[in-house]
Amino acid sequence: MRENFDKQPSFTSLKWFNFFVYGTMVLFTSFFQLYLQDVGMNKLEIGALMSLGPFVSIFANPFWGIWTDRYQNIRRIVLLMLTGTLVLSQLAFQANTYEMVYISMILFYFFQTPLFAQSNTMILSYIDGTNRRFGSFRLWGSLGWALTAILAGPIIQWMGISVLSYLFAALIGASMLALVALPKTRHSIGIAPLPFKGFGRLFHNPFFLCFIFFGILVSIPNTMNNTFMSLFITDMGGSKGMVGLAVFLSSILEIVVFVLCDRFLKRKISILLGWLALVSALFALRWWLMAGATSPLEVAFIQILHSVTFGGYFYVGTQLTMLLVPRPYRSAGQALYTLTWSGLSGIIGGILGGFLFQYLGAQSMYQFGVFLALIGSLGFAFMCFFVFRGGYRPVADIEEEILDIEML
């Protein structure tokens, strides 16, 4: 099978699959809020509905991970997830009561939220043993995200927000066709994406918990912006095309940031913590600029900072987790890092952001984001100083202690 797969047509199908999957998701994350507002939901209701996604993902990720490990046929699992996402998205678009919207969205999130993790695992499984690198396939995902956003905006502006359901279905359908074109494989490198073993040990690591806490503070306003930026632009009189431009500018340089970080950033705890302090300060600058924005075009260009802030933080946070957590518990550490950054922060950010936007306005929401990001920046700076002064013990020493205890 490996010899048959290592051909350009098969890799091309895998690249197009990533392109269409990311393109599908940008329609949901950037334009679905406008649909919800069009059918009568206010900001708080939209925020509460969008916050269901991170909550459902806490249960959906391990569920699909376990079934992937059990059947060792990740291609079929991803196809099932895409089918569920397609059916339930159309049910949500057709729902005519709030109850039906919430029920269909909970089920939708169950299939959709683990899709990126399972798709990445599938790609890694297919290219395992070849000379292909994951980054080249991730690049196609970034292109799909950016190009779909810039093209969908004018289409939605011209044809109306109701066309969103057809665009969503078309891109999911294209993803499924690209997936079906792939050869069958039972080879999988995947594991359950939320391993619970070792979670208890992490709570005995106060330095890592401080890193997680300050990360939550920095992530909450980022979730607020992701959820409500499109509504902020349209409330200022901006078009759907302007929303697409903002999303395009926020993502087009993301892959460049990942490449630069991978090539030049040293894997040293003090350096990485200092970088987090700087990135968090840039987050605060970004939210301060958003709070003072007076035109939709200004908001769109501010989103260029997203590539540096989000791209830099997520890359460095992943690297720091590997250094701060002893080797036997690193998978649990990565799971907790992802759970708090995109899960817990997503729940808080959706509800809190909706409340602030609805009752105090977008400027107050972004000003509160400045406050949270500054606290996070100061926290990371203090941690960096603590490490620089020699107040943090290397992970290697902790690992030796654990091994000694386990041998007793």
Beta strands, then each sheet from edge to edge (+ up, - down):
end
